Amino acid sequence: MFDTFKSDYNNGFHITFNNGLTISVQFGKANYCTPKTSAEIAIWDTENQDYNFGNDQVKGWISPEEVAKWIFAVSTATNLTTIKAPLENENA
């Protein structure tokens, strides 16, 4: 498997990493976000199992800094259960 990017028609993108995990970053009008200032993310594996953000399959209204932290967390995990979720109040 190779790292891949996929565009979502100017509303966001997906990145699939060699570990088989995909992160979707969306920032369109139909997403849980304020376009240009926050985004919505979702994460899944090759079996289409979703990462659980508590009570939802997506996490919305996150800052660009938090998006970057989630991308790193997904890229360095070995599977969904080993993702180390960034702390919401963690210093940048």
Secondary structure as GFF3:
##gff-version 3
##sequence-region A 1 92
A	DSSP	beta_strand	4	7	.	.	.	ID=ss1
A	DSSP	beta_strand	12	16	.	.	.	ID=ss2
A	DSSP	beta_strand	22	26	.	.	.	ID=ss3
A	DSSP	beta_strand	39	44	.	.	.	ID=ss4
A	DSSP	beta_strand	58	62	.	.	.	ID=ss5
A	DSSP	alpha_helix	64	76	.	.	.	ID=ss6
A	DSSP	three_ten_helix	80	82	.	.	.	ID=ss7
###
